[in-house]
Amino acid sequence: MRIARMIAIFLSVLYLATAQETTTYVSRLEPFPGPQAYKHWHSGTTFYVETDGRHVAAISGDGKLLWNRDPFKDANLPFYRTKGPKIIYIGPISKSDRAVGEEPDKFVVITFNSSQFGLLKISNGEFRWSGQD
């Protein structure tokens, strides 16, 4: 009986010790789809997400490199949900993403696999962080 009691106490302590561990909730991260290209209909600018998933290049309609930026680094974003954030989406701005008074033909939206997202200014690549899920 004494051994059974000792085993019960040991298991209780073991259970409490494992219950004390803290873990961070992470939802399912979207996988990086690889390099991506998006051509903005109004400006004719093509945006290319490079193979590293972090850099975006803007190429004019006549093939000239306009700029090449790392939006995550430029905006000094904190790491969130992943230590290797990569752009999983680049495309047009939906009506719900527009700020009052902003012209949608001046920005594209990007989303990282960390669920962080924001607007990328077409003219110079300036990134405006909009939030995270």
C-alpha positions as CSV (number, residue, x, y, z in Angstrom):
1,M,0.0,0.0,0.0
2,R,2.9,2.4,0.8
3,I,4.5,1.7,-2.6
4,A,1.2,2.5,-4.4
5,R,0.9,5.7,-2.5
6,M,4.4,6.7,-3.4
7,I,3.8,5.9,-7.1
8,A,0.6,8.0,-7.0
9,I,2.4,10.9,-5.4
10,F,5.3,10.6,-7.9
11,L,2.8,10.6,-10.9
12,S,1.0,13.6,-9.4
13,V,4.2,15.6,-9.1
14,L,5.2,14.5,-12.6
15,Y,1.8,15.6,-14.0
16,L,2.1,19.0,-12.3
17,A,5.6,19.5,-13.5
18,T,4.6,18.9,-17.1
19,A,1.5,21.0,-16.7
20,Q,3.7,23.9,-15.6
21,E,5.5,24.1,-19.0
22,T,4.3,27.0,-21.1
23,T,3.8,26.8,-24.8
24,T,2.9,29.5,-27.3
25,Y,-0.1,28.8,-29.3
26,V,0.7,28.8,-33.0
27,S,-1.9,28.3,-35.6
28,R,-1.1,26.4,-38.7
29,L,1.4,28.4,-40.7
30,E,1.0,28.6,-44.5
31,P,3.9,27.2,-46.4
32,F,6.0,29.4,-48.6
33,P,4.8,28.8,-52.2
34,G,8.1,29.9,-53.7
35,P,8.9,32.9,-55.9
36,Q,5.8,34.8,-56.9
37,A,5.0,37.5,-59.5
38,Y,2.1,39.9,-59.6
39,K,1.5,42.5,-62.3
40,H,-0.3,45.6,-61.1
41,W,-3.0,46.3,-63.7
42,H,-3.0,50.1,-63.3
43,S,0.7,50.9,-63.2
44,G,2.0,48.0,-65.3
45,T,4.6,47.3,-62.6
46,T,5.5,43.7,-62.0
47,F,6.3,42.7,-58.4
48,Y,8.5,39.7,-57.9
49,V,8.9,38.0,-54.5
50,E,12.3,36.5,-54.6
51,T,13.2,32.9,-53.7
52,D,14.2,33.8,-50.1
53,G,10.5,34.9,-49.5
54,R,11.6,38.2,-48.0
55,H,12.7,40.5,-50.8
56,V,10.4,42.1,-53.3
57,A,11.6,43.7,-56.6
58,A,9.5,46.1,-58.6
59,I,10.1,46.0,-62.4
60,S,8.6,48.7,-64.7
61,G,6.6,47.9,-67.8
62,D,9.7,48.4,-69.9
63,G,11.8,46.0,-67.8
64,K,13.8,48.4,-65.6
65,L,14.4,47.6,-62.0
66,L,12.6,50.3,-59.9
67,W,13.5,49.1,-56.4
68,N,14.3,46.0,-54.4
69,R,13.3,45.9,-50.7
70,D,12.9,43.7,-47.7
71,P,9.6,44.9,-46.2
72,F,10.0,42.9,-43.0
73,K,13.4,44.4,-42.2
74,D,12.6,47.9,-43.4
75,A,9.6,48.1,-41.2
76,N,11.5,46.7,-38.2
77,L,8.7,44.1,-37.6
78,P,9.1,41.9,-34.6
79,F,9.3,38.2,-35.2
80,Y,5.8,36.7,-34.6
81,R,4.9,33.0,-34.8
82,T,7.9,32.1,-36.8
83,K,11.6,32.9,-36.9
84,G,11.7,32.8,-40.7
85,P,8.8,35.0,-42.0
86,K,8.2,34.7,-45.7
87,I,5.8,36.5,-48.1
88,I,3.0,34.1,-49.0
89,Y,0.8,36.5,-50.9
90,I,1.2,39.7,-52.9
91,G,-1.7,41.2,-54.8
92,P,-4.3,43.9,-55.1
93,I,-5.9,45.6,-52.2
94,S,-9.4,44.6,-51.3
95,K,-11.9,47.3,-50.4
96,S,-11.8,46.4,-46.8
97,D,-8.0,46.9,-46.6
98,R,-8.1,50.5,-47.9
99,A,-7.6,53.4,-45.5
100,V,-9.9,56.3,-45.9
101,G,-8.6,58.6,-48.6
102,E,-6.0,56.1,-49.9
103,E,-5.9,55.4,-53.6
104,P,-5.9,51.6,-54.2
105,D,-3.8,52.0,-57.4
106,K,-0.8,53.2,-55.3
107,F,-0.4,50.1,-53.2
108,V,-0.3,46.3,-53.2
109,V,-0.9,44.1,-50.2
110,I,1.5,41.5,-48.9
111,T,1.0,38.8,-46.3
112,F,3.7,36.9,-44.4
113,N,3.4,33.3,-43.3
114,S,3.5,34.7,-39.7
115,S,0.1,36.2,-40.4
116,Q,1.6,39.7,-40.4
117,F,0.4,41.9,-43.3
118,G,0.5,45.4,-44.8
119,L,0.6,47.6,-47.8
120,L,3.5,48.1,-50.1
121,K,3.8,51.5,-51.9
122,I,4.2,50.9,-55.6
123,S,6.4,53.9,-56.2
124,N,9.2,53.2,-53.7
125,G,8.5,49.9,-51.9
126,E,7.8,51.6,-48.6
127,F,6.0,49.1,-46.3
128,R,3.1,50.1,-44.1
129,W,2.4,47.4,-41.5
130,S,-1.3,46.9,-41.1
131,G,-1.5,44.2,-38.4
132,Q,-1.3,40.5,-37.5
133,D,-3.8,37.8,-36.8
